[in-house]
Amino acid sequence: MSVVFVMAPVALLLAATAVAAFIWATRDGQFDDTETPAHRMLFDEVDKQGQPPKP
């Protein structure tokens, strides 16, 4: 029975930490643009002179 008194506060603390991390990431702009990183890999990289990188 005493395990419940230890595990319940630990579970609540972990849940509160997860919610706080999610709110922090949302306010920091982590989830603002979810499309661009997925499309970025489709385009060739070019250097400052406009040339593609050498293999």
N, C-alpha and C positions, 0 to 999 in steps of 0.2 A: 504494500500500500504506500510506503514512503517513496517509492520510485515515481509515483504519479506526482508527488509534490516537487520533485526535481525536474521531471521531464516536461511538465506543463509550462512552467516559466521559461525553460530553455526553448521549447517550440514557439512560444509567443515572442521571445526575443529574436529568434531566427526569422519568423514571419515579419516582424516589424523592421528588421534589417533589410529584408528583401524589398519591402514596400518603400522604404526610405531610399534604397539604391535606385529603384525604378523611377521614383519622383525626381531624384537628383539627375538621372540621365535624361529624363524628359525635359526638364527645365534647362539643361545644358545644351539641348539641341541634338542629342544623339540620334533621334528618330525622325529628324526633319526631312531628310532626303534618302529614301530607300531605293530609288531607281538608278541613280547615276553610278554608284559603284558597280552595279551589275552590268551596266552598258559600257563602262570604261574599258573593260578588257577586250571589247570588240574592235576598238580603234587602234591603229598603229601609232606607236610613239614616234615623235620627231624631235630632233635636237634643235638648238637655237638657230642654226642655219637653214632649217627646214628639211634636213636630210634624215632618212630613217636610220636607226642605229645599225652598226656593222655587226654581223653575226659572229 
